[in-house]
Amino acid sequence: MCGCICSDCRIYGLHCQGCYAIEGKACWLDEVGLAICDFYECSVIEKGLTHCGECTEIPCQKFWQNKNPKWTDEEHRRIVEERVVLLKGLVQSKI
C-alpha cells in the first residue's frame, strides 16, 4: 500500500504475509496506537485502490507524518521520495 517492500521485511513470510493477506493489521500497530494500517485503510478500504501509487494525492500527509524517529529529516524526505517513485512506477507498469 505505502511503498514499503514486504519481501525486504525481516518478518515477511515468518509472521506476516503482506498487507493484503493480513488486511492491513500489521504486528507493529500496537506500537503506534492503530487498529489497522492507515495507508491500507485509506488506499484499499476507503478509496478502493490497489495501493497508494494509484492515488492522486501521493505523497499525502500520511507519508510525511509517518517518520521513523531514528531518521533525520533528510533521510525521511529521501525515503518518502523513493517510495513515491516505486509506487508510481507500479502504476506505469500496468499501462
Contacts in CASP RR format, 6 or more apart in sequence:
PFRMAT RR
TARGET T0000
AUTHOR 0000-0000-0000
METHOD contacts of the structure
MODEL  1
MCGCICSDCRIYGLHCQGCYAIEGKACWLDEVGLAICDFYECSVIEKGLT
HCGECTEIPCQKFWQNKNPKWTDEEHRRIVEERVVLLKGLVQSKI
1 19 0 8 1.000
1 24 0 8 1.000
1 37 0 8 1.000
1 39 0 8 1.000
1 40 0 8 1.000
1 43 0 8 1.000
1 44 0 8 1.000
1 51 0 8 1.000
1 52 0 8 1.000
2 37 0 8 1.000
2 39 0 8 1.000
2 40 0 8 1.000
2 43 0 8 1.000
2 51 0 8 1.000
2 52 0 8 1.000
2 62 0 8 1.000
2 63 0 8 1.000
2 66 0 8 1.000
2 83 0 8 1.000
2 87 0 8 1.000
3 51 0 8 1.000
3 52 0 8 1.000
3 53 0 8 1.000
3 83 0 8 1.000
3 86 0 8 1.000
3 87 0 8 1.000
4 83 0 8 1.000
5 86 0 8 1.000
6 12 0 8 1.000
6 16 0 8 1.000
6 18 0 8 1.000
6 19 0 8 1.000
9 16 0 8 1.000
11 27 0 8 1.000
12 18 0 8 1.000
15 27 0 8 1.000
16 22 0 8 1.000
16 26 0 8 1.000
16 27 0 8 1.000
19 26 0 8 1.000
19 37 0 8 1.000
19 40 0 8 1.000
19 44 0 8 1.000
20 44 0 8 1.000
23 36 0 8 1.000
23 40 0 8 1.000
24 36 0 8 1.000
24 37 0 8 1.000
24 40 0 8 1.000
24 41 0 8 1.000
24 44 0 8 1.000
25 35 0 8 1.000
25 36 0 8 1.000
25 37 0 8 1.000
26 37 0 8 1.000
29 35 0 8 1.000
29 36 0 8 1.000
29 37 0 8 1.000
36 45 0 8 1.000
38 62 0 8 1.000
38 66 0 8 1.000
39 52 0 8 1.000
39 62 0 8 1.000
39 66 0 8 1.000
42 52 0 8 1.000
42 55 0 8 1.000
42 60 0 8 1.000
42 62 0 8 1.000
43 49 0 8 1.000
43 50 0 8 1.000
43 51 0 8 1.000
43 52 0 8 1.000
43 53 0 8 1.000
43 54 0 8 1.000
43 55 0 8 1.000
44 50 0 8 1.000
44 51 0 8 1.000
47 55 0 8 1.000
49 55 0 8 1.000
51 87 0 8 1.000
51 90 0 8 1.000
52 58 0 8 1.000
52 60 0 8 1.000
52 63 0 8 1.000
52 87 0 8 1.000
53 84 0 8 1.000
53 87 0 8 1.000
53 88 0 8 1.000
53 89 0 8 1.000
53 90 0 8 1.000
53 91 0 8 1.000
54 91 0 8 1.000
58 84 0 8 1.000
58 87 0 8 1.000
58 88 0 8 1.000
59 80 0 8 1.000
59 81 0 8 1.000
59 83 0 8 1.000
59 84 0 8 1.000
63 80 0 8 1.000
63 83 0 8 1.000
63 84 0 8 1.000
64 76 0 8 1.000
64 80 0 8 1.000
67 76 0 8 1.000
68 76 0 8 1.000
71 79 0 8 1.000
END
